[in-house]
Amino acid sequence: MKKFINISTISLLLFPMLISCSDNMGKTDKSLDAVSTLVEPADGKEVVLEASNTASVYFEWAAVDEESSGTALYQIAFDKPEGDFSSPVYLLNSDNNGFQNHVTISHKLLNQIAGLAGIGTSETGILKWTVFSTKGLKKIKSSAENGITITRLAGFEVVPIDVYVTGEASEGGTDLSKAPKMKAVAGGEFEIYTYLKGGQSFHFTDGMRTFYTAEGLVKENGTSTVEKDGVYRITLDFNTGACTYTLVNRIGFYFSPQGEILFGLPYVGYGVFQAKATVTFKQESWGRDERYKFRMFVQENGGADPEKELEWGTLNSTDSRPNASSPDSYYYMKLFDNLSQWENKWKLNGAFDGVEATYTVYLTADGPYTHSISL
């Protein structure tokens, strides 16, 4: 009996504590504070956007008090000057998936946001920004709002889907059915390796509009020229209006065991470089060494800059010889600017040791950049 009373007494003492714990456990913490201060950029800051992939703007605000609100997530919001952020033109999580009280936004994305706010290409206008603190389904807007004056890039509101190079200077001449097609490397961004005749006109087209380049920008309704004959790598970014011309002087077969180029691959047309050659593997104590890649010698700024060397290596790293069942992806290529003797290399099939073969590099628009070796 005494034992029963003791257990009962203990149970009665613990019961209020259990109820108290039960009331708190599983209870959603709905406390949340608004961001009080926008730190940077300061209100009224002016930014002239650049086409560089590295150009960006840093945004920061005061974090909410974690003692009163707990951990909050953040979203930065942009709106038109007359907007009230009830339907912002763009919302973006802060860094670290919304956990940081700051975010770095590229000039290219700001250019798109400014377009959504009605600022025309090459025009200057104001974006208004603020921050929402969030927790679960609860969201509170900061009472602080800053303006940032944006001068947009000279891009296009409607970017092409396909782009071709045509005109007297081009490989296909004025016959549009023979015009080389540019490779779409991203939305609104295109690239091509093609031969151009110096002093003769050419232009770009998507089948409905014509484009040309001048002073590093893509523009509508006109023609372009280059100073001298040659193979050029041309890039066009219709999002930013930027363009580049790089003169490709030559591509060579780089044999890693000897650390040198054994032969060049002349340009044969429409993005293809090709040569017939014999490669003899190097005898090492452990066996025959057959590792290789390609080197490309270029002059940027349309051929005005000093020559520099780039490397075409493996898109998909490998350390084995190919065979008849190797996938096409074994030969896919990627451009590197860090030269090395042994990295990013392929291996030749044993059948090509000391045997003449055809070596072909395909820098074309209809698939991944790749190469082939055939007897």
Contacts in CASP RR format, 6 or more apart in sequence:
PFRMAT RR
TARGET T0000
AUTHOR 0000-0000-0000
METHOD contacts of the structure
MODEL  1
MKKFINISTISLLLFPMLISCSDNMGKTDKSLDAVSTLVEPADGKEVVLE
ASNTASVYFEWAAVDEESSGTALYQIAFDKPEGDFSSPVYLLNSDNNGFQ
NHVTISHKLLNQIAGLAGIGTSETGILKWTVFSTKGLKKIKSSAENGITI
TRLAGFEVVPIDVYVTGEASEGGTDLSKAPKMKAVAGGEFEIYTYLKGGQ
SFHFTDGMRTFYTAEGLVKENGTSTVEKDGVYRITLDFNTGACTYTLVNR
IGFYFSPQGEILFGLPYVGYGVFQAKATVTFKQESWGRDERYKFRMFVQE
NGGADPEKELEWGTLNSTDSRPNASSPDSYYYMKLFDNLSQWENKWKLNG
AFDGVEATYTVYLTADGPYTHSISL
29 70 0 8 1.000
29 135 0 8 1.000
30 135 0 8 1.000
30 138 0 8 1.000
31 68 0 8 1.000
31 69 0 8 1.000
31 70 0 8 1.000
32 64 0 8 1.000
32 69 0 8 1.000
32 72 0 8 1.000
32 133 0 8 1.000
32 134 0 8 1.000
32 135 0 8 1.000
32 138 0 8 1.000
32 140 0 8 1.000
33 64 0 8 1.000
33 65 0 8 1.000
33 68 0 8 1.000
33 69 0 8 1.000
33 72 0 8 1.000
33 133 0 8 1.000
33 140 0 8 1.000
34 64 0 8 1.000
34 133 0 8 1.000
34 140 0 8 1.000
34 141 0 8 1.000
34 142 0 8 1.000
34 143 0 8 1.000
35 61 0 8 1.000
35 62 0 8 1.000
35 63 0 8 1.000
35 64 0 8 1.000
35 74 0 8 1.000
35 101 0 8 1.000
35 130 0 8 1.000
35 131 0 8 1.000
35 132 0 8 1.000
35 133 0 8 1.000
35 142 0 8 1.000
35 144 0 8 1.000
36 62 0 8 1.000
36 64 0 8 1.000
36 142 0 8 1.000
36 143 0 8 1.000
36 144 0 8 1.000
37 61 0 8 1.000
37 62 0 8 1.000
37 144 0 8 1.000
38 60 0 8 1.000
38 61 0 8 1.000
38 62 0 8 1.000
38 129 0 8 1.000
38 130 0 8 1.000
38 131 0 8 1.000
38 142 0 8 1.000
38 144 0 8 1.000
38 145 0 8 1.000
38 146 0 8 1.000
39 60 0 8 1.000
39 61 0 8 1.000
39 62 0 8 1.000
40 58 0 8 1.000
40 59 0 8 1.000
40 60 0 8 1.000
41 47 0 8 1.000
41 57 0 8 1.000
41 58 0 8 1.000
41 59 0 8 1.000
41 146 0 8 1.000
41 148 0 8 1.000
42 146 0 8 1.000
43 146 0 8 1.000
43 147 0 8 1.000
44 126 0 8 1.000
44 146 0 8 1.000
44 147 0 8 1.000
44 148 0 8 1.000
44 149 0 8 1.000
45 147 0 8 1.000
45 148 0 8 1.000
45 149 0 8 1.000
46 148 0 8 1.000
46 149 0 8 1.000
46 151 0 8 1.000
47 57 0 8 1.000
47 107 0 8 1.000
47 110 0 8 1.000
47 148 0 8 1.000
47 149 0 8 1.000
47 150 0 8 1.000
47 151 0 8 1.000
48 151 0 8 1.000
49 55 0 8 1.000
49 107 0 8 1.000
49 110 0 8 1.000
49 111 0 8 1.000
49 114 0 8 1.000
49 150 0 8 1.000
49 151 0 8 1.000
49 152 0 8 1.000
49 153 0 8 1.000
49 240 0 8 1.000
50 107 0 8 1.000
50 153 0 8 1.000
51 107 0 8 1.000
51 108 0 8 1.000
51 153 0 8 1.000
51 237 0 8 1.000
51 240 0 8 1.000
51 241 0 8 1.000
51 242 0 8 1.000
52 107 0 8 1.000
53 106 0 8 1.000
53 108 0 8 1.000
55 106 0 8 1.000
55 107 0 8 1.000
55 108 0 8 1.000
56 104 0 8 1.000
56 105 0 8 1.000
56 106 0 8 1.000
56 107 0 8 1.000
57 104 0 8 1.000
57 105 0 8 1.000
57 107 0 8 1.000
57 110 0 8 1.000
57 148 0 8 1.000
58 102 0 8 1.000
58 103 0 8 1.000
58 104 0 8 1.000
59 76 0 8 1.000
59 102 0 8 1.000
59 103 0 8 1.000
59 104 0 8 1.000
59 105 0 8 1.000
59 129 0 8 1.000
60 101 0 8 1.000
60 102 0 8 1.000
61 74 0 8 1.000
61 101 0 8 1.000
61 102 0 8 1.000
61 131 0 8 1.000
61 142 0 8 1.000
61 144 0 8 1.000
62 101 0 8 1.000
63 72 0 8 1.000
63 101 0 8 1.000
64 70 0 8 1.000
64 72 0 8 1.000
64 133 0 8 1.000
66 72 0 8 1.000
69 133 0 8 1.000
69 135 0 8 1.000
70 135 0 8 1.000
71 99 0 8 1.000
71 135 0 8 1.000
72 133 0 8 1.000
72 134 0 8 1.000
72 135 0 8 1.000
73 93 0 8 1.000
73 94 0 8 1.000
73 97 0 8 1.000
73 98 0 8 1.000
73 99 0 8 1.000
73 133 0 8 1.000
73 134 0 8 1.000
73 135 0 8 1.000
74 93 0 8 1.000
74 94 0 8 1.000
74 98 0 8 1.000
74 99 0 8 1.000
74 100 0 8 1.000
74 101 0 8 1.000
74 103 0 8 1.000
74 131 0 8 1.000
74 132 0 8 1.000
74 133 0 8 1.000
74 134 0 8 1.000
75 91 0 8 1.000
75 92 0 8 1.000
75 93 0 8 1.000
75 94 0 8 1.000
75 98 0 8 1.000
75 131 0 8 1.000
75 132 0 8 1.000
75 134 0 8 1.000
75 139 0 8 1.000
76 91 0 8 1.000
76 92 0 8 1.000
76 94 0 8 1.000
76 103 0 8 1.000
76 105 0 8 1.000
76 129 0 8 1.000
76 130 0 8 1.000
76 131 0 8 1.000
77 85 0 8 1.000
77 88 0 8 1.000
77 90 0 8 1.000
77 91 0 8 1.000
77 92 0 8 1.000
77 129 0 8 1.000
77 130 0 8 1.000
77 131 0 8 1.000
77 132 0 8 1.000
77 141 0 8 1.000
78 88 0 8 1.000
78 89 0 8 1.000
78 90 0 8 1.000
78 91 0 8 1.000
78 113 0 8 1.000
78 116 0 8 1.000
78 117 0 8 1.000
78 127 0 8 1.000
78 128 0 8 1.000
78 129 0 8 1.000
79 85 0 8 1.000
79 88 0 8 1.000
79 89 0 8 1.000
79 117 0 8 1.000
79 127 0 8 1.000
79 128 0 8 1.000
79 129 0 8 1.000
79 130 0 8 1.000
80 89 0 8 1.000
80 117 0 8 1.000
80 118 0 8 1.000
80 127 0 8 1.000
80 128 0 8 1.000
81 126 0 8 1.000
81 127 0 8 1.000
81 128 0 8 1.000
81 147 0 8 1.000
83 128 0 8 1.000
85 128 0 8 1.000
85 130 0 8 1.000
85 141 0 8 1.000
85 145 0 8 1.000
89 113 0 8 1.000
89 116 0 8 1.000
89 117 0 8 1.000
90 113 0 8 1.000
90 116 0 8 1.000
91 132 0 8 1.000
92 103 0 8 1.000
92 105 0 8 1.000
93 103 0 8 1.000
94 100 0 8 1.000
94 101 0 8 1.000
94 102 0 8 1.000
94 103 0 8 1.000
94 131 0 8 1.000
95 102 0 8 1.000
95 103 0 8 1.000
95 104 0 8 1.000
105 113 0 8 1.000
107 153 0 8 1.000
108 153 0 8 1.000
108 239 0 8 1.000
108 240 0 8 1.000
110 127 0 8 1.000
110 150 0 8 1.000
111 150 0 8 1.000
111 152 0 8 1.000
111 153 0 8 1.000
111 155 0 8 1.000
111 239 0 8 1.000
111 240 0 8 1.000
112 239 0 8 1.000
113 127 0 8 1.000
114 120 0 8 1.000
114 125 0 8 1.000
114 127 0 8 1.000
114 150 0 8 1.000
114 152 0 8 1.000
115 152 0 8 1.000
115 157 0 8 1.000
117 127 0 8 1.000
119 125 0 8 1.000
119 127 0 8 1.000
119 150 0 8 1.000
119 152 0 8 1.000
120 152 0 8 1.000
120 157 0 8 1.000
121 152 0 8 1.000
121 153 0 8 1.000
121 154 0 8 1.000
121 155 0 8 1.000
121 156 0 8 1.000
121 157 0 8 1.000
122 151 0 8 1.000
122 152 0 8 1.000
122 153 0 8 1.000
122 154 0 8 1.000
122 155 0 8 1.000
123 151 0 8 1.000
123 152 0 8 1.000
124 149 0 8 1.000
124 150 0 8 1.000
124 151 0 8 1.000
124 152 0 8 1.000
125 149 0 8 1.000
125 150 0 8 1.000
125 151 0 8 1.000
125 152 0 8 1.000
126 147 0 8 1.000
126 148 0 8 1.000
126 149 0 8 1.000
126 150 0 8 1.000
127 147 0 8 1.000
127 148 0 8 1.000
127 150 0 8 1.000
128 145 0 8 1.000
128 146 0 8 1.000
128 147 0 8 1.000
128 148 0 8 1.000
129 145 0 8 1.000
129 146 0 8 1.000
129 147 0 8 1.000
129 148 0 8 1.000
130 141 0 8 1.000
130 142 0 8 1.000
130 144 0 8 1.000
130 145 0 8 1.000
130 146 0 8 1.000
131 141 0 8 1.000
131 142 0 8 1.000
131 144 0 8 1.000
132 139 0 8 1.000
132 140 0 8 1.000
132 141 0 8 1.000
132 142 0 8 1.000
133 139 0 8 1.000
133 140 0 8 1.000
133 142 0 8 1.000
134 140 0 8 1.000
153 239 0 8 1.000
153 240 0 8 1.000
153 241 0 8 1.000
153 242 0 8 1.000
154 217 0 8 1.000
154 218 0 8 1.000
154 219 0 8 1.000
154 240 0 8 1.000
154 241 0 8 1.000
155 218 0 8 1.000
155 237 0 8 1.000
155 238 0 8 1.000
155 239 0 8 1.000
155 240 0 8 1.000
155 241 0 8 1.000
156 218 0 8 1.000
156 238 0 8 1.000
156 239 0 8 1.000
156 241 0 8 1.000
159 187 0 8 1.000
159 188 0 8 1.000
159 238 0 8 1.000
159 239 0 8 1.000
160 188 0 8 1.000
160 190 0 8 1.000
160 206 0 8 1.000
160 209 0 8 1.000
160 238 0 8 1.000
161 184 0 8 1.000
161 206 0 8 1.000
162 181 0 8 1.000
162 182 0 8 1.000
162 184 0 8 1.000
162 206 0 8 1.000
162 207 0 8 1.000
163 181 0 8 1.000
163 182 0 8 1.000
163 184 0 8 1.000
163 190 0 8 1.000
163 204 0 8 1.000
163 205 0 8 1.000
163 206 0 8 1.000
163 211 0 8 1.000
163 236 0 8 1.000
164 176 0 8 1.000
164 179 0 8 1.000
164 180 0 8 1.000
164 181 0 8 1.000
164 182 0 8 1.000
164 204 0 8 1.000
164 205 0 8 1.000
164 206 0 8 1.000
164 207 0 8 1.000
165 171 0 8 1.000
165 179 0 8 1.000
165 180 0 8 1.000
165 182 0 8 1.000
165 192 0 8 1.000
165 194 0 8 1.000
165 202 0 8 1.000
165 203 0 8 1.000
165 204 0 8 1.000
165 234 0 8 1.000
166 172 0 8 1.000
166 173 0 8 1.000
166 174 0 8 1.000
166 175 0 8 1.000
166 176 0 8 1.000
166 179 0 8 1.000
166 202 0 8 1.000
166 203 0 8 1.000
166 204 0 8 1.000
166 205 0 8 1.000
167 173 0 8 1.000
167 174 0 8 1.000
167 179 0 8 1.000
167 200 0 8 1.000
167 201 0 8 1.000
167 202 0 8 1.000
167 203 0 8 1.000
167 223 0 8 1.000
168 174 0 8 1.000
168 197 0 8 1.000
168 200 0 8 1.000
168 201 0 8 1.000
168 202 0 8 1.000
169 196 0 8 1.000
169 197 0 8 1.000
169 198 0 8 1.000
169 199 0 8 1.000
169 200 0 8 1.000
169 201 0 8 1.000
169 202 0 8 1.000
169 225 0 8 1.000
169 226 0 8 1.000
170 179 0 8 1.000
170 180 0 8 1.000
170 194 0 8 1.000
170 196 0 8 1.000
170 202 0 8 1.000
171 178 0 8 1.000
171 180 0 8 1.000
171 194 0 8 1.000
171 195 0 8 1.000
171 269 0 8 1.000
171 270 0 8 1.000
172 178 0 8 1.000
172 179 0 8 1.000
172 180 0 8 1.000
173 179 0 8 1.000
176 205 0 8 1.000
176 207 0 8 1.000
179 205 0 8 1.000
180 192 0 8 1.000
180 194 0 8 1.000
180 270 0 8 1.000
180 271 0 8 1.000
180 365 0 8 1.000
181 192 0 8 1.000
181 365 0 8 1.000
181 366 0 8 1.000
182 190 0 8 1.000
182 191 0 8 1.000
182 192 0 8 1.000
182 204 0 8 1.000
182 234 0 8 1.000
182 236 0 8 1.000
182 365 0 8 1.000
183 190 0 8 1.000
183 191 0 8 1.000
183 192 0 8 1.000
183 364 0 8 1.000
183 365 0 8 1.000
183 367 0 8 1.000
184 190 0 8 1.000
184 365 0 8 1.000
185 191 0 8 1.000
187 239 0 8 1.000
188 237 0 8 1.000
188 238 0 8 1.000
188 239 0 8 1.000
189 235 0 8 1.000
189 236 0 8 1.000
189 237 0 8 1.000
189 238 0 8 1.000
189 239 0 8 1.000
190 235 0 8 1.000
190 236 0 8 1.000
190 237 0 8 1.000
190 238 0 8 1.000
191 233 0 8 1.000
191 234 0 8 1.000
191 235 0 8 1.000
191 236 0 8 1.000
192 233 0 8 1.000
192 234 0 8 1.000
192 271 0 8 1.000
192 365 0 8 1.000
193 231 0 8 1.000
193 232 0 8 1.000
193 233 0 8 1.000
193 248 0 8 1.000
193 271 0 8 1.000
193 363 0 8 1.000
193 364 0 8 1.000
194 231 0 8 1.000
194 232 0 8 1.000
194 234 0 8 1.000
194 269 0 8 1.000
194 270 0 8 1.000
194 271 0 8 1.000
195 229 0 8 1.000
195 230 0 8 1.000
195 231 0 8 1.000
195 232 0 8 1.000
195 267 0 8 1.000
195 269 0 8 1.000
196 202 0 8 1.000
196 226 0 8 1.000
196 229 0 8 1.000
196 230 0 8 1.000
196 231 0 8 1.000
196 232 0 8 1.000
197 229 0 8 1.000
198 225 0 8 1.000
198 226 0 8 1.000
198 227 0 8 1.000
198 228 0 8 1.000
198 229 0 8 1.000
198 230 0 8 1.000
199 225 0 8 1.000
199 226 0 8 1.000
199 227 0 8 1.000
200 225 0 8 1.000
201 223 0 8 1.000
201 224 0 8 1.000
201 225 0 8 1.000
202 223 0 8 1.000
202 224 0 8 1.000
202 225 0 8 1.000
203 210 0 8 1.000
203 211 0 8 1.000
203 212 0 8 1.000
203 222 0 8 1.000
203 223 0 8 1.000
203 224 0 8 1.000
204 210 0 8 1.000
204 211 0 8 1.000
204 212 0 8 1.000
204 213 0 8 1.000
204 218 0 8 1.000
204 236 0 8 1.000
205 211 0 8 1.000
209 220 0 8 1.000
209 221 0 8 1.000
210 220 0 8 1.000
210 221 0 8 1.000
210 222 0 8 1.000
211 218 0 8 1.000
211 219 0 8 1.000
211 220 0 8 1.000
211 222 0 8 1.000
211 236 0 8 1.000
212 218 0 8 1.000
212 219 0 8 1.000
212 220 0 8 1.000
212 221 0 8 1.000
212 222 0 8 1.000
212 223 0 8 1.000
212 224 0 8 1.000
213 219 0 8 1.000
213 224 0 8 1.000
213 236 0 8 1.000
213 243 0 8 1.000
213 245 0 8 1.000
214 224 0 8 1.000
216 242 0 8 1.000
216 243 0 8 1.000
216 244 0 8 1.000
217 241 0 8 1.000
217 242 0 8 1.000
217 243 0 8 1.000
218 236 0 8 1.000
218 237 0 8 1.000
218 238 0 8 1.000
218 241 0 8 1.000
218 242 0 8 1.000
218 243 0 8 1.000
226 232 0 8 1.000
226 245 0 8 1.000
226 302 0 8 1.000
227 302 0 8 1.000
228 247 0 8 1.000
230 247 0 8 1.000
230 248 0 8 1.000
231 247 0 8 1.000
231 248 0 8 1.000
231 267 0 8 1.000
231 271 0 8 1.000
232 245 0 8 1.000
232 246 0 8 1.000
232 247 0 8 1.000
232 248 0 8 1.000
232 302 0 8 1.000
233 244 0 8 1.000
233 245 0 8 1.000
233 246 0 8 1.000
233 248 0 8 1.000
233 298 0 8 1.000
234 243 0 8 1.000
234 244 0 8 1.000
234 245 0 8 1.000
234 246 0 8 1.000
235 242 0 8 1.000
235 243 0 8 1.000
235 244 0 8 1.000
236 242 0 8 1.000
236 243 0 8 1.000
237 243 0 8 1.000
244 300 0 8 1.000
245 301 0 8 1.000
245 302 0 8 1.000
245 303 0 8 1.000
246 298 0 8 1.000
246 299 0 8 1.000
246 300 0 8 1.000
246 301 0 8 1.000
246 302 0 8 1.000
246 303 0 8 1.000
247 298 0 8 1.000
247 299 0 8 1.000
247 300 0 8 1.000
247 302 0 8 1.000
247 303 0 8 1.000
248 267 0 8 1.000
248 296 0 8 1.000
248 297 0 8 1.000
248 298 0 8 1.000
249 297 0 8 1.000
249 298 0 8 1.000
249 299 0 8 1.000
249 307 0 8 1.000
250 264 0 8 1.000
250 265 0 8 1.000
250 296 0 8 1.000
250 297 0 8 1.000
251 264 0 8 1.000
251 265 0 8 1.000
251 267 0 8 1.000
251 273 0 8 1.000
251 294 0 8 1.000
251 295 0 8 1.000
251 296 0 8 1.000
251 297 0 8 1.000
251 312 0 8 1.000
251 361 0 8 1.000
252 261 0 8 1.000
252 262 0 8 1.000
252 263 0 8 1.000
252 264 0 8 1.000
252 265 0 8 1.000
252 294 0 8 1.000
252 295 0 8 1.000
252 296 0 8 1.000
253 261 0 8 1.000
253 262 0 8 1.000
253 263 0 8 1.000
253 264 0 8 1.000
253 265 0 8 1.000
253 275 0 8 1.000
253 277 0 8 1.000
253 279 0 8 1.000
253 292 0 8 1.000
253 294 0 8 1.000
253 359 0 8 1.000
254 260 0 8 1.000
254 261 0 8 1.000
254 262 0 8 1.000
254 292 0 8 1.000
254 293 0 8 1.000
254 294 0 8 1.000
254 295 0 8 1.000
254 311 0 8 1.000
255 261 0 8 1.000
255 262 0 8 1.000
255 279 0 8 1.000
255 282 0 8 1.000
255 291 0 8 1.000
255 292 0 8 1.000
256 289 0 8 1.000
256 291 0 8 1.000
256 292 0 8 1.000
256 293 0 8 1.000
256 341 0 8 1.000
256 342 0 8 1.000
256 345 0 8 1.000
257 281 0 8 1.000
257 282 0 8 1.000
257 284 0 8 1.000
257 289 0 8 1.000
257 290 0 8 1.000
257 291 0 8 1.000
258 282 0 8 1.000
259 341 0 8 1.000
261 295 0 8 1.000
262 277 0 8 1.000
262 279 0 8 1.000
263 275 0 8 1.000
263 277 0 8 1.000
263 359 0 8 1.000
264 275 0 8 1.000
264 277 0 8 1.000
265 273 0 8 1.000
265 274 0 8 1.000
265 275 0 8 1.000
265 294 0 8 1.000
265 359 0 8 1.000
265 360 0 8 1.000
265 361 0 8 1.000
266 273 0 8 1.000
266 274 0 8 1.000
266 275 0 8 1.000
267 273 0 8 1.000
268 274 0 8 1.000
270 364 0 8 1.000
271 362 0 8 1.000
271 363 0 8 1.000
271 364 0 8 1.000
272 360 0 8 1.000
272 361 0 8 1.000
272 362 0 8 1.000
272 363 0 8 1.000
272 364 0 8 1.000
273 360 0 8 1.000
273 361 0 8 1.000
273 363 0 8 1.000
274 358 0 8 1.000
274 359 0 8 1.000
274 360 0 8 1.000
274 361 0 8 1.000
275 358 0 8 1.000
275 359 0 8 1.000
276 356 0 8 1.000
276 357 0 8 1.000
276 358 0 8 1.000
276 359 0 8 1.000
277 356 0 8 1.000
277 357 0 8 1.000
277 359 0 8 1.000
278 354 0 8 1.000
278 355 0 8 1.000
278 356 0 8 1.000
278 357 0 8 1.000
279 290 0 8 1.000
279 292 0 8 1.000
279 348 0 8 1.000
279 352 0 8 1.000
279 353 0 8 1.000
279 354 0 8 1.000
279 357 0 8 1.000
280 353 0 8 1.000
280 354 0 8 1.000
281 288 0 8 1.000
281 289 0 8 1.000
281 290 0 8 1.000
281 348 0 8 1.000
281 350 0 8 1.000
281 353 0 8 1.000
281 354 0 8 1.000
282 288 0 8 1.000
282 289 0 8 1.000
282 290 0 8 1.000
283 289 0 8 1.000
288 350 0 8 1.000
288 353 0 8 1.000
290 321 0 8 1.000
290 347 0 8 1.000
290 348 0 8 1.000
290 350 0 8 1.000
290 352 0 8 1.000
290 353 0 8 1.000
291 342 0 8 1.000
291 345 0 8 1.000
291 346 0 8 1.000
291 347 0 8 1.000
292 345 0 8 1.000
292 346 0 8 1.000
292 347 0 8 1.000
292 348 0 8 1.000
293 311 0 8 1.000
293 312 0 8 1.000
293 313 0 8 1.000
293 314 0 8 1.000
293 344 0 8 1.000
293 345 0 8 1.000
293 346 0 8 1.000
294 311 0 8 1.000
294 312 0 8 1.000
294 313 0 8 1.000
294 333 0 8 1.000
294 361 0 8 1.000
294 371 0 8 1.000
295 309 0 8 1.000
295 310 0 8 1.000
295 311 0 8 1.000
295 312 0 8 1.000
295 339 0 8 1.000
296 309 0 8 1.000
296 310 0 8 1.000
296 311 0 8 1.000
296 312 0 8 1.000
296 335 0 8 1.000
297 307 0 8 1.000
297 308 0 8 1.000
297 309 0 8 1.000
297 310 0 8 1.000
298 307 0 8 1.000
298 308 0 8 1.000
298 309 0 8 1.000
298 310 0 8 1.000
299 305 0 8 1.000
299 306 0 8 1.000
299 307 0 8 1.000
299 308 0 8 1.000
300 308 0 8 1.000
309 339 0 8 1.000
310 335 0 8 1.000
310 336 0 8 1.000
310 337 0 8 1.000
310 339 0 8 1.000
311 335 0 8 1.000
311 336 0 8 1.000
311 337 0 8 1.000
311 338 0 8 1.000
311 339 0 8 1.000
311 340 0 8 1.000
311 344 0 8 1.000
312 333 0 8 1.000
312 334 0 8 1.000
312 335 0 8 1.000
312 336 0 8 1.000
312 361 0 8 1.000
312 369 0 8 1.000
312 371 0 8 1.000
313 333 0 8 1.000
313 334 0 8 1.000
313 335 0 8 1.000
313 336 0 8 1.000
313 344 0 8 1.000
313 345 0 8 1.000
313 346 0 8 1.000
314 332 0 8 1.000
314 333 0 8 1.000
314 334 0 8 1.000
314 344 0 8 1.000
314 345 0 8 1.000
314 346 0 8 1.000
315 329 0 8 1.000
315 332 0 8 1.000
315 333 0 8 1.000
315 334 0 8 1.000
315 368 0 8 1.000
315 369 0 8 1.000
316 329 0 8 1.000
316 330 0 8 1.000
316 332 0 8 1.000
317 344 0 8 1.000
318 330 0 8 1.000
318 346 0 8 1.000
318 347 0 8 1.000
319 347 0 8 1.000
320 347 0 8 1.000
321 347 0 8 1.000
321 348 0 8 1.000
321 349 0 8 1.000
321 350 0 8 1.000
322 330 0 8 1.000
322 331 0 8 1.000
322 346 0 8 1.000
322 347 0 8 1.000
322 349 0 8 1.000
323 349 0 8 1.000
328 370 0 8 1.000
329 368 0 8 1.000
330 346 0 8 1.000
331 346 0 8 1.000
331 370 0 8 1.000
331 371 0 8 1.000
331 372 0 8 1.000
332 368 0 8 1.000
332 369 0 8 1.000
332 370 0 8 1.000
333 361 0 8 1.000
333 368 0 8 1.000
333 369 0 8 1.000
333 370 0 8 1.000
333 371 0 8 1.000
334 344 0 8 1.000
334 369 0 8 1.000
335 369 0 8 1.000
336 344 0 8 1.000
348 373 0 8 1.000
349 373 0 8 1.000
351 375 0 8 1.000
352 373 0 8 1.000
352 375 0 8 1.000
355 375 0 8 1.000
356 375 0 8 1.000
357 373 0 8 1.000
357 374 0 8 1.000
357 375 0 8 1.000
358 372 0 8 1.000
358 373 0 8 1.000
358 374 0 8 1.000
358 375 0 8 1.000
359 371 0 8 1.000
359 372 0 8 1.000
359 373 0 8 1.000
360 371 0 8 1.000
360 372 0 8 1.000
360 373 0 8 1.000
360 374 0 8 1.000
361 370 0 8 1.000
361 371 0 8 1.000
362 369 0 8 1.000
362 370 0 8 1.000
362 371 0 8 1.000
362 372 0 8 1.000
363 369 0 8 1.000
END
